[in-house]
Amino acid sequence: MNVVLLEWRPYSSLFQRNNLGLQYIAASLRSSGHNTSIYVFQGDTLDEVCNKIISHNPHMVAITLFPETKDMVYSIFQKIKEIDPNIVTVTGGHTATLYASKVLRQEDHIDIITYGESELTYVELCNRIDENESIETCRGIFYRKDGYIMKTKPREEVKDLDALPFPVIDVTRDLNDRRSPTVFTSISTSRGCLGNCAFCVSHRVSKVVKYSRWRGKSAKGIIDELKYIRDNFPDKRLVVEFVDSSFEDNDPREKKRIKKFLDLLEASNIKMAFSFLTRAESWSDNDNELIARMKKLGLFSVSPGFESGADDSLMTFGKRATVANNYKTFEMFSKNGVDVCGMIIMFHPYVTFKDLRSNAEFLLNVGLGYSPQNWIHSLYVFPDTRIFQRIVSDGLLINDNKNEFTYSYSFKNGKIEKMFRIIEKIGKLDSVKRFDNTCEKILYELRLYEVWKHQSDEFENVEIEMSEYKKSYKDTAAYVSNKLYEMFLEMIEKAEKGDINDIENEMVVKWDRLLTDKQAFLEHEWMRYRIKLLRKDIQLL
């Protein structure tokens, strides 16, 4: 059976995360004998996407659905069905799982929605369709029958993640520049999360399928996958993002799996740079030696899921961590030379002016104030999460567009809501995205250099250039951070007095001008130091 799996993204950027869900499905289908093609399209037109799909003469087309890509995904399905009504069309992912009936009612060109872990579901679906068997008892799907939407029983979770075939490598090849000496990839070492955040969709999805809260690969299984990737890219520097909700689960205290993984990594002699997600409350002074060891073996960045610099907001989010935990984790990783990154949720229905000020101070103190996204990021509300239920019970939910998958809300403090409407306008500025993208690529170069200079002698002769490059970036980032802080506090003061509308246009212009000017400067610096390094035969990315 010919199967095409794909994701469509509205634009291309320097660093694109893999779609591990599709890659695992493709691997399972191929191991079961199905001819499977997989693509991540980046800004391609409808005709370009459909022409590529049809070139494979598919019997099934499956597309990952996200709220922001709904219109394009629906258009692809419509055109595919126009070309050949016999092609089976399938979608899946968190959005499709949470809104399955809504999706099938909105778009009658979609035949099936998979929910839960779908590797075995796709294999069974393809086998049944291939053999002209009914799909009515295939677990883990929504489908149509006689005009009705039907749901089958959930598929059981995959108990042994080590037993799954490795995700196919096609997407990793396609998303990386073949001319680059570096390859960026992602690895999932677990499924589930032991956190209990009030806004998190993973627990909501787990309720639908009744899966255990956490399952993990063995340390050996992780190393085996790293070897598989290294063998596919033997001449590349390897950068790995571990995408687990929290890398330290299921043992946040002792971290035995991490320690075993490091033992095997050291013995394997695999050279790589890696990053991971974590929870701030999981780290204490007892972990200093472990952090130093991870740094030595290639750890360059962690994202601790700070979410807020205000304890009241952290309580609202159901976070176990306190602001003190956030600062402690930042201090521990930073002093060991590991960059701490991440975002906070600045705005939510229950935020206070005190919280906003605490967040502003926090962003300055942990070095994250340079990113405009941290000043404008707001809570995304998923249905049936605990925060969703609270917003509904408090009468703050606004569902003003029933065709969409997002929910808007009012703020308990109307003055903050007025401030947020201006922040929303700032968030739509092109300069916000451009500035963040420029910072991201520079930060990657600076972070990865700190790893690679210990792994290869070729970087010995660029120490002076990299020191200058780092200082130039850090000075600019600090300047932007301080300016955004000042403008944010000015907006708070005006909002508290009820005068925020008086400075609306002025603020939008000031943010845009600052970010535009500094992005142009940083782009110039990036190119200037890129040329300096290339003259010494060094290419970082």
PLY file of the C-alpha trace (Angstrom):
ply
format ascii 1.0
element vertex 541
property float x
property float y
property float z
element edge 540
property int vertex1
property int vertex2
end_header
0.00 0.00 0.00
1.30 3.47 -0.90
1.08 5.90 2.01
2.05 9.58 2.13
2.52 11.17 5.57
3.05 14.90 5.85
3.01 18.05 7.90
2.58 21.51 6.39
4.25 24.50 8.05
3.44 28.06 6.98
7.05 29.20 6.68
10.62 28.02 6.72
13.07 28.92 9.46
16.70 28.14 10.21
15.92 25.47 12.81
13.00 23.15 12.19
11.96 20.54 14.73
11.39 17.04 13.43
7.91 15.54 13.44
8.71 12.48 15.51
5.09 11.32 15.57
5.01 10.97 11.79
8.53 9.55 11.72
7.60 6.77 14.16
4.46 5.99 12.14
6.48 5.87 8.91
9.00 3.51 10.50
6.26 1.14 11.67
4.56 1.18 8.27
7.80 0.49 6.41
8.70 -2.35 8.75
5.27 -3.84 7.97
5.88 -3.71 4.23
3.96 -0.56 3.27
5.54 1.86 0.80
5.65 5.05 2.87
6.77 8.56 1.92
7.07 11.34 4.49
7.41 15.11 4.07
7.51 18.29 6.11
6.48 21.07 3.73
7.59 24.59 4.63
5.58 27.33 2.98
4.86 25.27 -0.15
1.73 26.21 -2.10
-1.35 24.02 -2.27
-0.54 22.95 -5.82
3.07 22.14 -4.94
2.03 20.00 -1.99
-0.69 18.13 -3.88
1.51 17.52 -6.93
4.15 15.93 -4.71
1.52 13.79 -2.95
-0.07 12.57 -6.18
3.32 11.72 -7.68
3.45 8.78 -5.25
0.12 7.35 -6.47
-1.07 7.08 -2.85
-3.79 4.89 -1.43
-3.70 6.83 1.85
-2.72 10.41 2.73
-2.26 11.42 6.38
-1.59 14.96 7.59
-0.81 16.26 11.09
-3.36 18.89 12.17
-2.50 21.97 14.20
-4.86 24.90 14.95
-2.71 27.31 12.95
-2.58 25.05 9.88
-6.24 24.02 9.77
-7.19 25.95 6.62
-4.29 24.59 4.58
-4.74 21.03 5.83
-8.43 21.11 4.92
-7.60 22.53 1.49
-5.09 19.75 0.83
-7.64 17.08 1.74
-10.27 18.73 -0.46
-7.98 18.85 -3.48
-6.74 15.29 -2.96
-10.32 14.01 -2.89
-11.12 16.01 -6.03
-8.21 14.33 -7.80
-9.03 10.84 -6.54
-12.03 10.23 -4.23
-10.75 6.73 -3.46
-7.70 7.97 -1.57
-8.20 7.38 2.16
-7.60 10.62 4.06
-6.46 10.58 7.68
-5.45 13.15 10.27
-4.21 13.00 13.85
-2.31 14.76 16.61
-3.43 16.56 19.78
-5.78 18.92 17.96
-7.50 16.16 16.02
-7.80 14.03 19.17
-9.34 16.79 21.28
-11.69 18.02 18.55
-12.30 14.82 16.57
-16.06 15.18 16.10
-15.71 18.87 15.32
-13.05 18.19 12.68
-15.11 15.49 10.97
-18.17 17.75 10.94
-16.20 20.68 9.57
-14.40 18.79 6.83
-16.16 15.92 5.09
-13.08 15.23 2.94
-11.42 13.65 6.00
-12.25 9.96 6.34
-10.51 8.94 9.55
-8.98 10.50 12.66
-6.49 8.52 14.71
-6.15 9.14 18.42
-3.65 7.98 21.00
-0.38 6.33 20.03
-0.85 5.61 16.35
2.07 3.50 15.14
0.14 0.23 15.37
-3.14 1.91 14.42
-1.77 2.94 11.02
-0.32 -0.51 10.43
-3.65 -2.16 11.21
-5.60 0.39 9.16
-3.41 -0.13 6.11
-3.54 -3.90 6.47
-7.34 -3.89 6.73
-7.80 -1.51 3.79
-5.31 -3.52 1.73
-7.28 -6.69 2.40
-10.72 -5.03 1.95
-11.61 -5.69 5.58
-13.85 -3.51 7.75
-12.16 -0.86 9.90
-14.99 -0.86 12.44
-13.02 -2.83 15.03
-9.68 -1.11 14.41
-8.79 0.46 17.75
-7.85 4.12 18.12
-9.89 5.78 15.35
-12.87 8.01 14.63
-14.59 7.31 11.32
-17.89 7.81 9.49
-20.62 5.22 8.98
-24.01 5.91 7.39
-23.66 9.62 8.10
-22.73 9.12 11.76
-19.39 9.69 13.46
-18.15 6.52 15.14
-15.37 6.02 17.68
-13.62 2.72 18.34
-12.00 1.61 21.59
-8.66 3.20 22.50
-5.58 1.35 21.42
-3.40 0.09 24.23
-0.26 2.07 24.96
3.09 0.85 23.71
4.55 -0.77 26.81
8.11 -1.18 25.55
9.31 1.95 23.77
12.65 0.27 23.01
10.77 -2.19 20.80
9.59 0.51 18.39
11.62 0.91 15.18
13.71 4.08 15.15
11.98 7.10 13.58
12.76 7.30 9.86
15.63 9.59 9.00
14.06 11.18 5.86
12.71 14.26 7.64
16.00 14.91 9.40
17.78 14.91 6.03
15.19 17.19 4.44
15.15 19.75 7.27
18.92 20.13 7.43
21.10 22.00 4.96
23.25 19.38 3.25
26.05 21.93 2.92
26.20 22.47 6.68
28.72 20.61 8.83
26.00 20.28 11.48
22.86 18.18 11.66
20.02 19.05 14.05
17.72 16.28 15.17
15.29 15.34 17.94
14.91 12.28 20.15
11.97 11.35 22.34
13.11 9.13 25.21
9.73 8.87 26.95
6.00 9.36 26.69
3.89 11.12 29.28
4.84 13.52 32.05
4.87 13.40 35.85
4.16 17.11 36.08
0.65 18.33 36.76
0.38 21.72 35.06
-3.17 23.06 34.98
-2.87 24.19 31.35
-1.18 21.12 29.86
-2.90 19.24 27.06
-0.96 15.99 27.53
-2.96 15.02 30.61
-6.18 15.74 28.73
-5.11 13.46 25.89
-4.05 10.79 28.39
-7.57 10.85 29.83
-9.02 10.12 26.39
-6.84 7.06 25.88
-6.30 6.06 29.53
-2.53 5.78 29.24
-0.08 5.60 32.13
1.44 8.91 33.16
4.98 8.04 32.09
6.90 5.40 30.17
10.53 5.66 29.16
13.14 4.11 26.96
16.07 2.42 28.63
19.41 4.21 28.70
20.70 1.60 26.24
17.73 2.28 23.94
18.63 5.97 23.87
22.26 5.21 23.04
21.22 2.79 20.30
19.14 5.54 18.68
22.04 7.99 18.93
24.29 5.46 17.21
21.67 5.03 14.48
21.63 8.79 13.87
25.41 9.07 14.00
25.78 6.24 11.50
23.42 8.06 9.11
25.40 11.32 9.44
28.99 10.15 10.03
30.58 13.36 8.75
28.33 15.82 10.60
28.48 17.45 14.00
25.48 16.15 15.88
23.04 18.44 17.75
20.28 16.59 19.59
17.20 18.05 21.22
15.63 15.67 23.73
11.97 16.61 23.43
10.56 14.82 26.49
8.30 16.93 28.68
10.87 16.46 31.47
14.11 14.64 30.77
14.60 13.67 34.44
11.34 11.70 34.73
10.54 9.16 36.10
13.13 9.73 38.80
13.46 13.49 39.42
15.25 12.98 42.73
17.96 10.40 42.03
17.97 10.71 38.21
19.23 7.15 37.82
18.22 6.88 34.16
20.14 10.05 33.30
23.21 8.77 35.15
23.05 5.41 33.37
22.63 7.22 30.06
25.73 9.32 30.76
27.73 6.20 31.63
26.83 4.63 28.30
27.32 7.89 26.39
30.83 8.25 27.76
31.64 4.63 26.91
30.23 4.99 23.38
32.50 7.93 22.52
29.60 9.61 20.70
30.40 13.30 20.27
27.35 15.54 20.31
25.80 18.70 21.67
22.46 18.21 23.38
19.66 20.06 25.14
16.58 19.05 27.08
13.42 20.22 28.82
13.05 19.89 32.57
11.16 21.09 35.64
12.74 23.59 37.99
11.76 21.78 41.20
13.71 18.69 40.13
17.15 20.20 40.75
19.01 20.80 44.01
22.57 21.31 45.26
22.97 17.54 45.18
22.95 17.71 41.36
25.93 20.01 40.85
28.27 17.16 40.00
25.72 15.65 37.61
25.21 18.97 35.81
28.97 19.43 35.45
29.23 15.93 33.98
26.42 16.59 31.50
28.13 19.81 30.46
31.38 17.90 29.87
29.54 15.40 27.66
27.87 18.04 25.49
24.94 19.64 27.33
24.65 23.19 26.02
21.13 24.31 26.93
18.19 23.49 29.20
14.65 24.82 29.28
13.27 24.50 32.82
9.68 25.46 32.08
9.78 28.51 34.33
6.30 29.69 33.19
6.34 32.65 35.60
8.39 34.77 37.95
5.43 35.21 40.31
4.40 32.62 42.90
0.70 33.44 42.58
0.79 32.72 38.85
2.73 29.51 39.43
-0.03 28.41 41.82
-2.63 29.26 39.18
-0.75 27.10 36.68
-0.58 24.17 39.13
3.21 24.26 39.13
5.07 22.51 41.94
8.00 24.85 41.47
8.25 28.17 43.26
10.03 31.28 42.07
12.84 30.30 44.44
13.11 26.95 42.61
13.26 28.81 39.29
16.10 31.02 40.46
17.97 28.09 42.03
17.80 26.02 38.84
18.92 29.00 36.76
21.88 29.55 39.08
22.96 25.89 39.11
22.99 25.37 35.37
24.44 28.81 34.61
27.40 28.44 36.96
28.22 25.15 35.23
28.31 26.87 31.84
24.95 25.58 30.59
22.74 28.15 28.90
19.25 28.44 30.41
16.49 29.31 27.96
12.73 29.16 27.78
9.61 31.27 27.93
7.20 32.49 30.56
3.44 32.94 30.31
3.19 36.67 30.90
-0.57 37.06 30.44
-3.45 34.89 31.66
-6.97 35.61 32.98
-5.87 35.83 36.63
-2.63 37.76 36.29
-2.23 40.85 38.49
-0.13 43.98 38.09
2.05 42.64 40.91
2.60 39.44 38.92
3.48 41.42 35.79
6.11 43.40 37.70
7.53 40.21 39.23
7.70 38.63 35.78
9.53 41.67 34.42
12.13 41.49 37.20
12.50 37.75 36.68
13.15 38.11 32.95
15.92 40.61 33.63
17.49 38.50 36.37
17.64 35.25 34.38
18.75 36.86 31.13
15.57 36.16 29.14
14.35 39.73 28.78
15.96 40.13 25.35
13.22 38.02 23.74
10.09 40.02 22.88
8.10 36.78 22.99
8.62 36.57 26.74
6.98 39.95 27.24
3.93 39.19 25.10
3.33 35.45 25.54
-0.16 34.57 26.75
-1.86 31.42 28.02
-3.15 29.05 25.34
-6.30 27.36 26.62
-7.06 23.73 25.73
-10.51 22.24 26.38
-11.12 20.32 29.61
-7.81 21.22 31.23
-8.05 22.38 34.85
-7.38 25.99 33.89
-10.07 25.76 31.20
-12.59 24.50 33.74
-11.74 27.32 36.14
-12.06 29.94 33.41
-15.47 28.53 32.46
-16.70 28.43 36.07
-15.56 32.02 36.58
-17.46 33.16 33.48
-14.32 34.38 31.71
-14.41 32.13 28.63
-15.13 33.71 25.26
-15.88 31.28 22.45
-16.57 33.80 19.73
-15.54 31.63 16.78
-16.95 28.13 16.86
-15.06 27.16 13.70
-11.70 27.54 15.41
-9.84 25.35 17.90
-8.73 28.16 20.17
-10.51 29.77 23.09
-10.16 33.39 24.07
-10.90 34.73 27.52
-11.48 37.87 29.53
-9.19 39.04 32.32
-10.38 39.41 35.90
-8.74 42.83 35.85
-10.15 44.83 32.96
-7.25 47.29 33.08
-4.81 44.48 32.36
-7.04 43.33 29.51
-6.71 46.76 27.89
-2.95 46.53 28.24
-3.00 43.05 26.71
-4.87 44.27 23.62
-1.93 46.57 22.90
0.51 43.75 23.60
-1.40 41.64 21.04
-0.78 44.32 18.40
2.92 44.33 19.25
2.97 40.54 18.95
1.79 40.77 15.34
4.75 42.92 14.29
7.10 41.28 11.79
10.00 42.73 13.76
9.17 40.51 16.74
9.63 37.30 14.79
12.65 38.59 12.87
14.44 39.69 16.03
13.79 36.39 17.81
14.95 34.40 14.76
18.19 36.36 14.53
18.86 35.94 18.24
18.15 32.22 17.96
20.73 31.55 15.27
23.38 33.64 17.03
22.71 31.93 20.35
22.98 28.54 18.70
26.39 29.46 17.33
27.61 30.76 20.67
26.24 27.80 22.63
27.49 25.15 20.25
30.94 26.69 20.06
31.22 26.20 23.83
30.67 22.46 23.28
32.67 21.95 20.11
35.78 23.76 21.27
36.23 20.92 23.77
35.48 18.21 21.20
37.65 19.34 18.28
41.01 21.07 17.87
39.79 22.93 14.77
38.24 25.66 16.95
41.45 26.59 18.76
42.35 29.44 16.42
39.04 31.34 16.66
38.94 31.99 20.40
39.47 35.74 20.02
36.81 36.11 17.33
34.27 34.10 19.33
34.96 36.12 22.47
34.33 39.36 20.55
31.23 37.88 18.90
29.81 36.82 22.26
30.43 40.22 23.82
28.79 42.03 20.91
25.69 39.85 21.16
25.47 39.95 24.96
25.79 43.75 25.05
23.04 44.13 22.45
20.76 41.61 24.14
21.21 43.36 27.49
20.40 46.73 25.91
17.22 45.38 24.31
16.25 43.64 27.54
16.54 46.85 29.55
14.60 48.87 26.96
11.77 46.32 26.80
11.69 46.27 30.60
11.38 50.06 30.74
8.61 50.15 28.13
6.76 47.29 29.81
6.80 49.04 33.18
5.59 52.24 31.53
2.66 50.32 30.08
1.86 48.85 33.51
1.85 52.29 35.12
-0.41 53.71 32.42
-2.73 50.71 32.62
-3.06 51.02 36.39
-4.11 54.65 35.98
-6.53 53.80 33.18
-4.51 55.83 30.66
-3.08 52.97 28.58
-4.95 53.95 25.42
-3.08 57.27 25.40
0.20 55.54 24.52
-1.06 52.70 22.32
0.31 53.89 18.98
3.46 55.26 20.59
4.26 51.92 22.22
3.71 49.87 19.08
6.02 52.19 17.15
8.70 52.20 19.87
8.79 48.40 20.11
8.90 48.06 16.34
11.69 50.60 15.94
13.83 49.08 18.70
13.50 45.53 17.42
13.97 46.51 13.78
17.12 48.52 14.49
18.72 45.94 16.75
17.82 43.03 14.50
19.55 44.79 11.61
22.62 45.37 13.79
22.73 41.74 14.94
22.34 40.47 11.38
25.31 42.61 10.41
27.32 41.23 13.32
26.33 37.67 12.47
27.54 38.10 8.89
30.70 39.93 9.97
31.80 37.15 12.30
30.64 34.46 9.91
33.06 35.85 7.32
35.85 36.06 9.91
35.35 32.42 10.83
35.07 31.24 7.23
38.43 32.87 6.50
39.81 30.42 9.05
37.84 27.53 7.54
35.35 27.43 10.42
31.61 27.11 9.83
29.47 26.80 12.95
26.04 26.12 11.45
0 1
1 2
2 3
3 4
4 5
5 6
6 7
7 8
8 9
9 10
10 11
11 12
12 13
13 14
14 15
15 16
16 17
17 18
18 19
19 20
20 21
21 22
22 23
23 24
24 25
25 26
26 27
27 28
28 29
29 30
30 31
31 32
32 33
33 34
34 35
35 36
36 37
37 38
38 39
39 40
40 41
41 42
42 43
43 44
44 45
45 46
46 47
47 48
48 49
49 50
50 51
51 52
52 53
53 54
54 55
55 56
56 57
57 58
58 59
59 60
60 61
61 62
62 63
63 64
64 65
65 66
66 67
67 68
68 69
69 70
70 71
71 72
72 73
73 74
74 75
75 76
76 77
77 78
78 79
79 80
80 81
81 82
82 83
83 84
84 85
85 86
86 87
87 88
88 89
89 90
90 91
91 92
92 93
93 94
94 95
95 96
96 97
97 98
98 99
99 100
100 101
101 102
102 103
103 104
104 105
105 106
106 107
107 108
108 109
109 110
110 111
111 112
112 113
113 114
114 115
115 116
116 117
117 118
118 119
119 120
120 121
121 122
122 123
123 124
124 125
125 126
126 127
127 128
128 129
129 130
130 131
131 132
132 133
133 134
134 135
135 136
136 137
137 138
138 139
139 140
140 141
141 142
142 143
143 144
144 145
145 146
146 147
147 148
148 149
149 150
150 151
151 152
152 153
153 154
154 155
155 156
156 157
157 158
158 159
159 160
160 161
161 162
162 163
163 164
164 165
165 166
166 167
167 168
168 169
169 170
170 171
171 172
172 173
173 174
174 175
175 176
176 177
177 178
178 179
179 180
180 181
181 182
182 183
183 184
184 185
185 186
186 187
187 188
188 189
189 190
190 191
191 192
192 193
193 194
194 195
195 196
196 197
197 198
198 199
199 200
200 201
201 202
202 203
203 204
204 205
205 206
206 207
207 208
208 209
209 210
210 211
211 212
212 213
213 214
214 215
215 216
216 217
217 218
218 219
219 220
220 221
221 222
222 223
223 224
224 225
225 226
226 227
227 228
228 229
229 230
230 231
231 232
232 233
233 234
234 235
235 236
236 237
237 238
238 239
239 240
240 241
241 242
242 243
243 244
244 245
245 246
246 247
247 248
248 249
249 250
250 251
251 252
252 253
253 254
254 255
255 256
256 257
257 258
258 259
259 260
260 261
261 262
262 263
263 264
264 265
265 266
266 267
267 268
268 269
269 270
270 271
271 272
272 273
273 274
274 275
275 276
276 277
277 278
278 279
279 280
280 281
281 282
282 283
283 284
284 285
285 286
286 287
287 288
288 289
289 290
290 291
291 292
292 293
293 294
294 295
295 296
296 297
297 298
298 299
299 300
300 301
301 302
302 303
303 304
304 305
305 306
306 307
307 308
308 309
309 310
310 311
311 312
312 313
313 314
314 315
315 316
316 317
317 318
318 319
319 320
320 321
321 322
322 323
323 324
324 325
325 326
326 327
327 328
328 329
329 330
330 331
331 332
332 333
333 334
334 335
335 336
336 337
337 338
338 339
339 340
340 341
341 342
342 343
343 344
344 345
345 346
346 347
347 348
348 349
349 350
350 351
351 352
352 353
353 354
354 355
355 356
356 357
357 358
358 359
359 360
360 361
361 362
362 363
363 364
364 365
365 366
366 367
367 368
368 369
369 370
370 371
371 372
372 373
373 374
374 375
375 376
376 377
377 378
378 379
379 380
380 381
381 382
382 383
383 384
384 385
385 386
386 387
387 388
388 389
389 390
390 391
391 392
392 393
393 394
394 395
395 396
396 397
397 398
398 399
399 400
400 401
401 402
402 403
403 404
404 405
405 406
406 407
407 408
408 409
409 410
410 411
411 412
412 413
413 414
414 415
415 416
416 417
417 418
418 419
419 420
420 421
421 422
422 423
423 424
424 425
425 426
426 427
427 428
428 429
429 430
430 431
431 432
432 433
433 434
434 435
435 436
436 437
437 438
438 439
439 440
440 441
441 442
442 443
443 444
444 445
445 446
446 447
447 448
448 449
449 450
450 451
451 452
452 453
453 454
454 455
455 456
456 457
457 458
458 459
459 460
460 461
461 462
462 463
463 464
464 465
465 466
466 467
467 468
468 469
469 470
470 471
471 472
472 473
473 474
474 475
475 476
476 477
477 478
478 479
479 480
480 481
481 482
482 483
483 484
484 485
485 486
486 487
487 488
488 489
489 490
490 491
491 492
492 493
493 494
494 495
495 496
496 497
497 498
498 499
499 500
500 501
501 502
502 503
503 504
504 505
505 506
506 507
507 508
508 509
509 510
510 511
511 512
512 513
513 514
514 515
515 516
516 517
517 518
518 519
519 520
520 521
521 522
522 523
523 524
524 525
525 526
526 527
527 528
528 529
529 530
530 531
531 532
532 533
533 534
534 535
535 536
536 537
537 538
538 539
539 540
